[in-house]
């Protein structure tokens, strides 16, 4: 009897074949479980990288879009059915009707802006409010926060904020005098907290800034009306998302702003008031850190910044003006012109390290079509790497290649890109050590090249 006969007559071998269908099903089930996606999308520059479009594009593959920090200072632009839709607070993947959106505890919430935004989005889906969940742990942006922010920005204290009251709200949160969403549903407690806060803020308004005091009764009535409208959407996001994870749902964790605006690791003090890096997803949603299984970094094919603060590759020449004009670089939230300049390799490497990013999505690549020459900052003459403490003193060293001078907005296959465009992407991958996974070549959802 040869070895083959021995094997095929072995009872274990025969049992395997009898149970082949069951084994295949077990394998497929295991594969599906492993394929469950929980990824964070974060910005690797100073915000405005195009995260909104990317979350909208990826959203078709997910069940939950969970926003984990920031507030109405975000301006995520999505082009949908020929219209430009700007998201500030609502998770920007919700034009995909398969998605449920969660505004997590790490966010700060302005009801006025929320309902204006909801009204606009209802034109695309009248039932969209049924797909929105708001954490009861969210801190409320109050009228006095917005007023305080505006007054400060008009003084020497100004750092170029969006004047949306974000910083002032986070201040109250960490001073332990903030008002949370859940407080709205205990009217007496809400009234007590509101009255105490108004009293403190009115002293500042009248004695320091010489402005008129605010009325706590007017604010109380207004927010009680909001409470009735918000009640069906309020959840314990920690419980809701834990159950979502247990049910093997796909989750996309949506960040706002960019890594260089992080309150700890950004170009302080010219930063936002929350943690913009992926570690914030866990804290801002009440989930254990291991639930963030992958992080995708979004970066423009060049660099922009809104507001004050250091910007090593900023161009005040024709290059910067060209990028601003062709790229329509004006803030989605403020309308302010963005400062523009070449891609900074060291900035992206620094941000990628903070977020554990291995793959990036390159946006607004089509804007470079207007350039005869394309510059990329490959390092600094006076420093080995980017350091936010000396960001204002860094002197970039540039490498320059020929531009591709061709409309690439209709290209969807990487092989169809001009050789010069491929060379530029190759340079970014070489100097950053990161793989370019997708390339956005236009504002529309499907204007994406998968590399």
C-alpha positions as CSV (number, residue, x, y, z in Angstrom):
1,X,0.0,0.0,0.0
2,X,1.6,3.3,-1.1
3,X,1.5,6.5,0.9
4,X,-1.4,8.0,-1.1
5,X,-3.7,5.1,-0.4
6,X,-2.8,5.3,3.3
7,X,-3.7,9.0,3.4
8,X,-7.0,8.7,1.5
9,X,-8.2,5.8,3.7
10,X,-7.3,7.7,6.9
11,X,-10.6,8.3,8.8
12,X,-9.5,11.8,9.8
13,X,-9.0,12.7,6.2
14,X,-12.4,11.4,5.2
15,X,-14.0,13.3,8.1
16,X,-12.4,16.5,6.8
17,X,-14.0,16.1,3.4
18,X,-17.4,15.2,4.9
19,X,-17.3,18.4,6.9
20,X,-15.8,20.4,4.1
21,X,-18.8,22.7,3.7
22,X,-18.8,23.4,7.4
23,X,-15.1,24.1,7.4
24,X,-15.5,26.5,4.5
25,X,-18.3,28.3,6.2
26,X,-16.3,28.6,9.4
27,X,-13.4,30.0,7.5
28,X,-15.6,32.5,5.7
29,X,-17.2,33.6,9.0
30,X,-13.8,34.1,10.5
31,X,-12.7,36.1,7.5
32,X,-15.8,38.4,7.8
33,X,-15.0,39.0,11.4
34,X,-11.5,39.9,10.6
35,X,-12.7,42.2,7.9
36,X,-14.7,44.4,10.3
37,X,-13.3,47.9,10.0
38,X,-12.8,50.5,12.7
39,X,-10.6,53.2,11.4
40,X,-9.9,56.8,12.3
41,X,-9.5,59.6,9.7
42,X,-7.2,62.4,10.8
43,X,-5.6,65.4,9.3
44,X,-1.8,65.6,9.0
45,X,-1.4,69.4,8.6
46,X,-3.1,72.5,10.0
47,X,-6.7,71.3,9.1
48,X,-8.6,71.8,5.8
49,X,-6.9,68.7,4.4
50,X,-10.1,67.4,2.8
51,X,-11.2,65.0,5.5
52,X,-14.8,65.7,4.8
53,X,-14.7,64.4,1.3
54,X,-12.7,61.4,2.4
55,X,-15.1,60.4,5.1
56,X,-18.0,60.9,2.7
57,X,-16.2,58.7,0.1
58,X,-15.4,55.9,2.5
59,X,-18.8,56.1,4.3
60,X,-20.5,53.7,2.0
61,X,-18.4,50.9,3.6
62,X,-19.3,51.8,7.2
63,X,-22.2,51.6,9.6
64,X,-21.3,54.3,12.0
65,X,-19.6,57.7,11.6
66,X,-18.5,58.9,15.0
67,X,-17.1,62.4,15.5
68,X,-14.9,62.5,18.5
69,X,-13.7,66.1,19.1
70,X,-14.1,69.8,18.2
71,X,-17.3,71.7,17.4
72,X,-18.7,74.2,15.0
73,X,-15.1,75.4,14.2
74,X,-14.9,72.5,11.8
75,X,-15.7,73.2,8.2
76,X,-15.9,69.9,6.2
77,X,-16.9,70.4,2.6
78,X,-18.7,67.6,0.6
79,X,-19.8,67.9,-3.0
80,X,-23.0,65.9,-3.5
81,X,-25.3,65.8,-6.5
82,X,-23.7,68.9,-7.9
83,X,-24.1,70.9,-4.7
84,X,-21.6,72.0,-2.1
85,X,-22.6,70.9,1.4
86,X,-20.6,72.2,4.4
87,X,-20.6,70.3,7.7
88,X,-19.7,71.9,10.9
89,X,-20.9,69.7,13.7
90,X,-22.9,66.8,12.1
91,X,-20.6,63.9,11.0
92,X,-19.9,64.5,7.4
93,X,-20.5,60.9,6.1
94,X,-24.2,61.2,6.6
95,X,-25.1,61.8,3.0
96,X,-24.5,58.1,2.8
97,X,-28.0,56.9,4.0
98,X,-26.5,53.7,5.4
99,X,-24.7,55.6,8.1
100,X,-25.6,56.5,11.6
101,X,-23.8,59.6,12.9
102,X,-22.6,60.0,16.5
103,X,-21.5,63.4,17.9
104,X,-19.4,62.1,20.8
105,X,-18.6,63.3,24.3
106,X,-15.4,64.9,23.2
107,X,-17.2,67.4,21.0
108,X,-18.7,70.8,22.1
109,X,-22.2,71.4,20.9
110,X,-24.0,74.5,19.6
111,X,-27.7,73.8,19.2
112,X,-28.3,76.9,17.0
113,X,-25.7,75.8,14.5
114,X,-26.8,72.2,14.7
115,X,-30.4,72.9,13.8
116,X,-29.4,75.2,10.9
117,X,-27.2,72.4,9.6
118,X,-29.9,69.8,10.1
119,X,-32.4,71.9,8.2
120,X,-30.0,72.1,5.2
121,X,-29.2,68.4,5.2
122,X,-32.9,67.5,5.4
123,X,-33.2,68.7,1.8
124,X,-31.2,65.6,0.9
125,X,-32.8,63.2,3.4
126,X,-36.0,64.4,5.3
127,X,-35.4,61.6,7.9
128,X,-31.7,62.4,8.6
129,X,-32.4,63.3,12.2
130,X,-33.3,59.7,12.8
131,X,-29.8,58.7,12.0
132,X,-28.1,61.2,14.4
133,X,-27.1,60.3,17.9
134,X,-25.7,63.0,20.3
135,X,-23.8,62.2,23.5
136,X,-25.4,63.3,26.7
137,X,-21.8,64.0,27.9
138,X,-21.3,66.7,25.2
139,X,-20.6,70.2,26.7
140,X,-22.9,72.9,25.4
141,X,-21.6,76.0,23.7
142,X,-23.6,78.9,25.3
143,X,-24.1,82.4,24.0
144,X,-21.6,83.8,26.6
145,X,-18.9,81.5,25.2
146,X,-19.4,82.9,21.7
147,X,-19.5,86.5,23.0
148,X,-16.3,86.0,25.0
149,X,-14.5,84.4,22.0
150,X,-15.4,87.3,19.8
151,X,-14.3,89.9,22.3
152,X,-11.0,88.3,22.9
153,X,-10.3,88.0,19.2
154,X,-10.7,91.8,18.9
155,X,-8.0,92.3,21.5
156,X,-4.3,91.4,21.8
157,X,-5.4,88.0,23.1
158,X,-6.5,87.0,19.6
159,X,-4.9,84.0,18.0
160,X,-7.1,83.8,14.9
161,X,-9.9,81.6,16.2
162,X,-13.2,81.0,14.3
163,X,-15.1,83.0,17.0
164,X,-17.5,80.1,17.6
165,X,-16.9,79.9,21.3
166,X,-15.0,76.7,21.2
167,X,-12.1,77.6,23.4
168,X,-14.3,79.3,26.0
169,X,-16.5,76.1,26.2
170,X,-13.5,73.8,26.7
171,X,-12.2,76.3,29.3
172,X,-15.4,75.9,31.3
173,X,-15.3,72.1,30.8
174,X,-11.9,71.8,32.4
175,X,-12.7,74.4,35.0
176,X,-15.6,72.1,36.0
177,X,-18.3,74.7,35.5
178,X,-19.5,73.6,32.1
179,X,-23.0,72.6,31.2
180,X,-23.5,69.3,29.5
181,X,-26.2,68.0,27.2
182,X,-27.6,65.8,29.9
183,X,-28.1,68.8,32.1
184,X,-30.8,70.1,29.7
185,X,-33.2,67.4,30.9
186,X,-33.0,68.4,34.5
187,X,-34.5,71.9,34.2
188,X,-33.9,73.0,37.8
189,X,-30.3,71.9,37.7
190,X,-29.8,73.5,34.3
191,X,-31.2,76.8,35.6
192,X,-29.0,76.7,38.6
193,X,-25.8,76.1,36.6
194,X,-26.8,78.6,34.0
195,X,-27.5,81.3,36.6
196,X,-24.1,80.7,38.3
197,X,-22.2,80.9,35.0
198,X,-24.0,84.0,33.7
199,X,-23.2,85.7,37.0
200,X,-19.5,84.9,36.6
201,X,-19.4,85.8,32.9
202,X,-21.3,89.1,33.4
203,X,-18.7,90.3,35.8
204,X,-16.1,89.8,33.1
205,X,-18.2,91.4,30.4
206,X,-19.0,94.5,32.4
207,X,-15.9,95.0,34.5
208,X,-13.2,94.0,32.0
209,X,-14.7,94.4,28.5
210,X,-17.3,97.0,29.4
211,X,-20.1,95.3,27.5
212,X,-23.8,94.8,28.3
213,X,-24.7,91.9,30.6
214,X,-26.5,88.8,29.3
215,X,-30.0,87.7,30.5
216,X,-30.1,84.2,32.0
217,X,-33.9,83.9,31.6
218,X,-33.7,84.5,27.8
219,X,-31.0,81.9,27.5
220,X,-32.9,79.4,29.7
221,X,-36.1,79.6,27.7
222,X,-34.2,79.2,24.4
223,X,-32.3,76.2,25.6
224,X,-35.4,74.5,27.1
225,X,-36.9,74.7,23.6
226,X,-33.8,73.1,22.2
227,X,-34.0,70.3,24.8
228,X,-37.4,69.2,23.5
229,X,-36.2,69.0,20.0
230,X,-32.9,67.3,20.9
231,X,-34.3,64.7,23.3
232,X,-35.0,61.9,20.7
233,X,-31.3,62.1,19.6
234,X,-29.6,62.0,23.0
235,X,-27.7,58.8,23.9
236,X,-25.0,57.5,26.2
237,X,-22.4,57.2,23.5
238,X,-20.2,54.9,25.5
239,X,-23.1,52.3,25.7
240,X,-24.3,52.9,22.2
241,X,-20.9,52.4,20.6
242,X,-19.9,49.5,22.9
243,X,-23.0,47.7,21.6
244,X,-22.1,48.6,18.1
245,X,-18.7,47.1,18.5
246,X,-20.2,43.9,20.0
247,X,-22.4,43.6,17.0
248,X,-19.4,43.7,14.6
249,X,-20.4,47.0,13.0
250,X,-17.9,49.0,10.9
251,X,-17.0,52.4,12.5
252,X,-15.2,55.4,11.0
253,X,-13.9,57.7,13.7
254,X,-14.0,61.3,12.3
255,X,-11.6,63.9,13.5
256,X,-11.7,67.6,13.0
257,X,-8.9,70.2,12.4
258,X,-5.4,68.7,11.9
259,X,-2.6,67.2,14.0
260,X,-0.6,70.5,14.0
261,X,-3.6,72.2,15.7
262,X,-3.6,69.7,18.6
263,X,-3.7,71.4,22.0
264,X,-0.7,69.5,23.3
265,X,1.4,68.7,20.2
266,X,0.5,71.4,17.7
267,X,2.1,74.8,17.2
268,X,1.0,76.1,20.6
269,X,-0.5,78.6,21.4
270,X,-1.8,78.8,17.8
271,X,-3.9,75.7,18.1
272,X,-7.4,74.5,18.7
273,X,-8.8,73.7,22.2
274,X,-9.0,69.9,21.8
275,X,-6.9,66.9,21.0
276,X,-7.0,66.4,17.2
277,X,-4.9,63.2,17.0
278,X,-6.3,59.7,16.8
279,X,-5.7,59.0,20.6
280,X,-8.6,61.4,21.1
281,X,-11.1,59.0,19.5
282,X,-11.0,56.7,22.5
283,X,-11.4,59.5,25.0
284,X,-13.9,61.5,23.0
285,X,-16.2,58.5,22.5
286,X,-15.7,56.5,25.7
287,X,-14.3,53.4,23.9
288,X,-11.2,51.4,24.8
289,X,-8.1,52.4,22.7
290,X,-7.8,49.0,21.0
291,X,-11.1,49.7,19.1
292,X,-9.2,52.1,16.8
293,X,-7.7,49.4,14.5
294,X,-6.3,51.6,11.8
295,X,-5.5,55.2,11.2
296,X,-5.6,56.9,7.8
297,X,-3.9,60.3,7.5
298,X,-5.3,63.0,5.1
299,X,-3.0,65.6,3.6
300,X,-3.1,68.1,0.8
301,X,-0.7,67.8,-2.1
302,X,0.5,71.2,-0.8
303,X,0.2,73.0,2.5
304,X,-2.3,75.5,3.9
305,X,-3.1,77.2,7.1
306,X,-5.9,79.5,8.4
307,X,-5.3,82.0,11.2
308,X,-2.1,83.0,13.0
309,X,0.9,80.9,13.8
310,X,4.1,79.6,12.3
311,X,4.0,78.1,8.8
312,X,7.6,77.2,7.5
313,X,6.7,76.8,3.8
314,X,4.2,79.6,3.5
315,X,4.6,81.4,0.1
316,X,3.7,85.1,-0.2
317,X,4.8,85.1,-3.8
318,X,2.9,84.2,-7.0
319,X,3.0,80.5,-6.0
320,X,1.0,81.0,-2.9
321,X,-1.6,83.2,-4.7
322,X,-1.9,80.7,-7.5
323,X,-2.6,77.8,-5.1
324,X,-5.1,79.9,-3.3
325,X,-6.9,80.9,-6.5
326,X,-6.9,77.5,-8.2
327,X,-7.6,75.5,-5.0
328,X,-10.3,77.9,-3.8
329,X,-8.5,78.2,-0.5
330,X,-11.0,80.1,1.6
331,X,-12.1,78.8,5.0
332,X,-15.4,76.8,5.0
333,X,-16.3,78.2,8.4
334,X,-14.8,81.7,8.4
335,X,-14.4,82.5,4.7
336,X,-10.9,83.8,5.4
337,X,-8.3,83.3,2.7
338,X,-6.0,80.4,3.6
339,X,-2.2,80.8,3.7
340,X,-0.6,78.5,1.1
341,X,2.7,77.0,0.3
342,X,4.6,73.9,-0.9
343,X,4.2,70.4,0.7
344,X,6.2,70.0,3.9
345,X,7.6,66.5,4.3
346,X,8.7,67.1,7.8
347,X,5.4,68.3,9.0
348,X,3.6,65.3,7.6
349,X,6.2,62.9,9.1
350,X,5.7,64.5,12.5
351,X,1.9,64.3,12.3
352,X,2.1,60.7,11.1
353,X,4.2,59.7,14.1
354,X,1.7,61.2,16.5
355,X,-1.1,59.2,14.9
356,X,0.7,56.0,14.0
357,X,-0.1,56.6,10.3
358,X,1.4,54.3,7.7
359,X,-0.9,55.2,4.7
360,X,-2.0,58.6,3.5
361,X,-4.7,60.1,1.2
362,X,-3.4,62.9,-0.9
363,X,-6.1,65.5,-1.7
364,X,-6.3,68.4,-4.1
365,X,-3.7,66.9,-6.3
366,X,-5.5,68.4,-9.4
367,X,-4.7,71.9,-8.1
368,X,-1.0,71.3,-8.9
369,X,-1.9,71.0,-12.6
370,X,-1.6,74.8,-12.8
371,X,2.1,74.8,-11.9
372,X,5.1,74.9,-14.3
373,X,7.4,73.7,-11.5
374,X,6.4,71.9,-8.3
375,X,8.4,72.4,-5.1
376,X,8.5,70.1,-2.1
377,X,10.2,70.9,1.2
378,X,12.3,67.8,2.0
379,X,13.8,69.1,5.2
380,X,15.3,72.2,6.9
381,X,18.7,73.8,6.7
382,X,18.7,74.6,10.4
383,X,17.0,71.5,12.0
384,X,16.9,67.7,11.5
385,X,13.1,67.5,11.8
386,X,10.0,69.5,12.5
387,X,9.7,70.8,16.0
388,X,6.6,72.9,17.0
389,X,8.7,74.8,19.5
390,X,10.9,76.3,16.8
391,X,8.4,76.1,13.9
392,X,8.6,79.9,13.3
393,X,12.4,79.7,12.8
394,X,12.6,76.8,10.4
395,X,14.2,77.3,7.0
396,X,12.9,74.8,4.4
397,X,15.1,73.1,1.9
398,X,13.3,72.4,-1.4
399,X,13.5,69.9,-4.2
400,X,11.9,71.0,-7.5
401,X,10.5,68.9,-10.3
402,X,8.7,69.8,-13.6
403,X,5.0,70.3,-13.4
404,X,2.6,68.1,-15.3
405,X,0.4,70.9,-16.8
406,X,-2.5,68.6,-17.6
407,X,-6.0,68.4,-16.4
408,X,-6.2,65.2,-14.4
409,X,-9.6,65.7,-12.8
410,X,-11.2,63.0,-14.9
411,X,-8.5,60.4,-14.4
412,X,-9.4,57.4,-12.2
413,X,-6.5,55.0,-12.9
414,X,-3.1,55.7,-11.4
415,X,-1.3,54.4,-14.6
416,X,-3.0,57.1,-16.6
417,X,-1.4,60.0,-14.6
418,X,1.3,62.0,-16.4
419,X,4.9,60.8,-15.5
420,X,5.6,64.1,-13.7
421,X,2.6,63.5,-11.4
422,X,3.7,60.0,-10.6
423,X,7.2,61.3,-9.9
424,X,5.8,63.8,-7.4
425,X,3.9,61.1,-5.6
426,X,7.0,59.0,-5.6
427,X,8.9,61.8,-3.9
428,X,6.3,62.2,-1.2
429,X,6.4,58.5,-0.5
430,X,10.2,58.4,-0.5
431,X,10.7,61.4,1.9
432,X,7.8,60.7,4.2
433,X,8.2,56.9,4.3
434,X,4.4,56.6,4.0
435,X,2.3,54.9,1.3
436,X,0.0,57.0,-0.7
437,X,-3.2,54.9,-0.8
438,X,-5.7,57.3,-2.5
439,X,-5.3,60.4,-4.5
440,X,-8.2,63.0,-4.8
441,X,-8.3,64.8,-8.1
442,X,-11.4,66.9,-7.7
443,X,-14.2,67.8,-5.2
444,X,-16.7,65.2,-6.3
445,X,-17.1,62.1,-4.3
446,X,-15.9,59.7,-7.0
447,X,-12.9,61.9,-8.1
448,X,-10.5,59.5,-6.5
449,X,-7.6,57.4,-7.7
450,X,-6.8,54.3,-5.8
451,X,-3.1,53.6,-6.0
